Amino acid sequence: MGDSRDGFAAARRLIDLAEAVRADPELPRAALVELLAGHGERPADLTREAFPEASAAELRTAARRMGAVLGERDEDRAAEAVNALFAECGTRPRLTRHDGHPWHLHVDRGEEAGWGDWFLASGALALAQLLTEYGRIAWGACAAAGCGRFFLATGPGSARRYCSAGCATRERVAAHRRRRREGEREGEGEG
């Protein structure tokens, strides 16, 4: 199991995998393989022997667990959750380079770590890097009613609440309409 070149690439992999499993809790092994391959995992690590259905199930469970961290809006609780993942799945950080990647940091337990532990440890590292780099939670679950998609919020400005401009606009329009209806009802009661 490889690791990405930098925190942002690992964070993107984390978001993409957690979102795919959020959308389809029983995401098929083949879809997980495609997603992992798209994020640079070696084909040899994604064969049926190296990544059997039991490993896919372990990875889906880990992605669901990361979803809870990705949905956390409080920085202190998010940091506590990341630290708990390090305590559970991590080990002393080590520099490594393999498969043509430049030197990068690993915090998983190496080859003896399963896919779930690898995903939780590397995901925790990615979120820790984002939290320290931006000084705030730089990820989230969309606050729009009925959405909940996970997103990265690494751009400038204040923390985001929505996965897209479309969700933000729908929420603003819905809030405006609610306020207008409430105002109309109040006006009717005065007459």
C-alpha positions as CSV (number, residue, x, y, z in Angstrom):
1,M,0.0,0.0,0.0
2,G,1.6,3.2,-1.1
3,D,1.2,6.7,0.3
4,S,0.7,9.9,-1.6
5,R,3.4,12.5,-2.2
6,D,2.0,15.2,0.0
7,G,-0.7,15.9,2.5
8,F,-3.1,17.4,-0.1
9,A,-3.0,14.3,-2.3
10,A,-3.6,12.0,0.7
11,A,-6.4,14.3,1.8
12,R,-8.0,14.2,-1.6
13,R,-7.8,10.4,-1.6
14,L,-9.3,10.4,1.9
15,I,-12.2,12.6,0.8
16,D,-12.8,10.7,-2.4
17,L,-12.9,7.3,-0.7
18,A,-14.9,8.4,2.3
19,E,-17.4,10.2,0.0
20,A,-17.7,7.1,-2.3
21,V,-18.5,4.9,0.7
22,R,-20.8,7.5,2.2
23,A,-22.8,7.5,-1.0
24,D,-22.7,3.7,-1.3
25,P,-21.9,2.0,2.0
26,E,-21.5,-1.4,0.2
27,L,-19.3,0.1,-2.6
28,P,-18.1,-3.0,-4.6
29,R,-14.5,-4.1,-4.4
30,A,-14.0,-3.3,-8.1
31,A,-15.0,0.4,-7.5
32,L,-12.6,0.6,-4.5
33,V,-9.8,-0.8,-6.7
34,E,-10.6,1.8,-9.4
35,L,-10.7,4.6,-6.9
36,L,-7.4,3.5,-5.3
37,A,-5.7,3.1,-8.7
38,G,-6.8,6.6,-9.6
39,H,-5.0,7.8,-6.5
40,G,-1.7,6.1,-7.5
41,E,-1.9,2.8,-5.7
42,R,0.2,0.1,-7.4
43,P,-1.7,-2.4,-9.5
44,A,0.2,-5.2,-7.7
45,D,-1.3,-4.0,-4.4
46,L,-4.8,-4.1,-5.9
47,T,-5.0,-7.7,-7.1
48,R,-7.5,-10.1,-5.6
49,E,-4.7,-11.7,-3.6
50,A,-3.3,-8.5,-2.2
51,F,-6.7,-6.8,-1.9
52,P,-9.4,-9.5,-1.3
53,E,-13.0,-8.8,-0.4
54,A,-12.2,-9.0,3.3
55,S,-9.7,-6.1,2.8
56,A,-12.3,-4.2,0.8
57,A,-14.7,-4.6,3.7
58,E,-12.1,-3.4,6.2
59,L,-11.4,-0.4,4.0
60,R,-15.2,0.4,3.7
61,T,-15.4,0.3,7.5
62,A,-12.4,2.6,7.9
63,A,-13.9,5.0,5.4
64,R,-17.1,5.2,7.4
65,R,-15.1,5.9,10.5
66,M,-13.3,8.7,8.8
67,G,-16.6,10.1,7.7
68,A,-17.3,10.9,11.4
69,V,-14.1,12.9,11.6
70,L,-14.7,14.6,8.3
71,G,-18.1,15.8,9.6
72,E,-16.7,17.2,12.8
73,R,-16.9,21.0,12.9
74,D,-15.3,21.7,16.2
75,E,-11.5,22.0,15.9
76,D,-10.7,20.6,19.4
77,R,-12.9,17.5,18.9
78,A,-11.5,17.0,15.4
79,A,-7.9,17.2,16.8
80,E,-8.9,14.7,19.5
81,A,-10.4,12.3,16.9
82,V,-7.2,12.5,14.8
83,N,-5.0,11.9,17.9
84,A,-7.2,8.9,18.8
85,L,-6.7,7.5,15.3
86,F,-2.9,8.0,15.6
87,A,-3.0,6.1,19.0
88,E,-5.0,3.3,17.5
89,C,-3.5,2.8,14.1
90,G,-0.3,4.8,13.9
91,T,3.3,4.2,14.8
92,R,6.4,6.4,15.0
93,P,6.6,8.5,11.8
94,R,9.2,7.3,9.3
95,L,10.4,8.7,6.0
96,T,10.1,6.3,3.1
97,R,10.4,6.3,-0.7
98,H,9.1,3.6,-2.9
99,D,7.6,3.0,-6.3
100,G,9.1,6.0,-7.9
101,H,7.7,8.4,-5.3
102,P,9.9,11.0,-3.6
103,W,10.6,10.8,0.1
104,H,7.4,11.1,2.1
105,L,6.1,10.4,5.6
106,H,4.4,7.2,6.7
107,V,2.7,6.7,10.0
108,D,1.1,3.3,9.5
109,R,2.5,0.1,10.9
110,G,4.0,-1.0,7.6
111,E,3.2,-4.2,5.8
112,E,1.6,-5.8,8.8
113,A,-1.0,-3.0,8.8
114,G,-4.3,-4.0,7.1
115,W,-6.0,-1.7,4.6
116,G,-8.3,-0.2,7.3
117,D,-5.4,0.7,9.6
118,W,-3.4,2.1,6.7
119,F,-6.3,4.2,5.6
120,L,-7.0,5.5,9.1
121,A,-3.4,6.3,9.9
122,S,-2.7,8.0,6.5
123,G,-6.0,9.8,6.7
124,A,-5.2,11.1,10.2
125,L,-1.8,12.3,9.0
126,A,-3.5,14.1,6.1
127,L,-6.0,15.8,8.3
128,A,-3.3,16.7,10.9
129,Q,-1.3,18.3,8.2
130,L,-4.3,20.3,7.0
131,L,-5.2,21.4,10.5
132,T,-1.7,22.6,11.3
133,E,-1.2,24.2,7.9
134,Y,-4.5,26.2,7.8
135,G,-5.0,26.7,11.5
136,R,-8.6,25.5,11.1
137,I,-10.6,22.6,9.9
138,A,-10.0,22.5,6.2
139,W,-12.5,19.9,5.4
140,G,-16.1,19.2,6.0
141,A,-19.5,17.6,5.3
142,C,-21.8,19.8,3.3
143,A,-24.4,21.6,5.6
144,A,-27.0,21.8,2.8
145,A,-30.2,19.9,3.6
146,G,-30.1,16.5,1.9
147,C,-26.5,16.7,0.8
148,G,-23.7,15.9,3.3
149,R,-21.0,15.4,0.7
150,F,-17.5,15.6,2.0
151,F,-15.2,18.3,0.7
152,L,-11.8,20.0,1.2
153,A,-11.8,23.6,2.0
154,T,-8.1,24.6,1.4
155,G,-8.7,27.9,-0.3
156,P,-8.4,31.3,1.2
157,G,-11.0,32.8,3.4
158,S,-13.1,31.6,6.3
159,A,-14.1,28.0,6.8
160,R,-16.6,26.6,4.2
161,R,-19.9,25.0,5.1
162,Y,-21.0,23.7,1.7
163,C,-19.5,21.4,-0.8
164,S,-20.3,23.6,-3.8
165,A,-21.6,27.1,-4.8
166,G,-24.8,25.3,-5.9
167,C,-25.5,23.9,-2.4
168,A,-24.6,27.3,-0.8
169,T,-27.0,29.1,-3.2
170,R,-29.8,26.6,-2.6
171,E,-29.5,27.1,1.2
172,R,-29.4,30.9,0.9
173,V,-32.5,30.9,-1.3
174,A,-34.3,28.5,1.0
175,A,-33.4,30.7,4.1
176,H,-34.6,33.8,2.2
177,R,-37.9,32.2,1.3
178,R,-38.4,31.0,4.9
179,R,-37.8,34.5,6.3
180,R,-40.2,35.9,3.7
181,R,-42.9,33.4,4.6
182,E,-42.4,34.1,8.3
183,G,-42.7,37.8,7.7
184,E,-45.9,37.4,5.7
185,R,-47.4,35.3,8.5
186,E,-46.5,37.9,11.1
187,G,-48.1,40.6,8.9
188,E,-51.3,38.6,8.6
189,G,-51.6,38.3,12.3
190,E,-51.5,42.1,12.8
191,G,-54.5,42.9,10.6
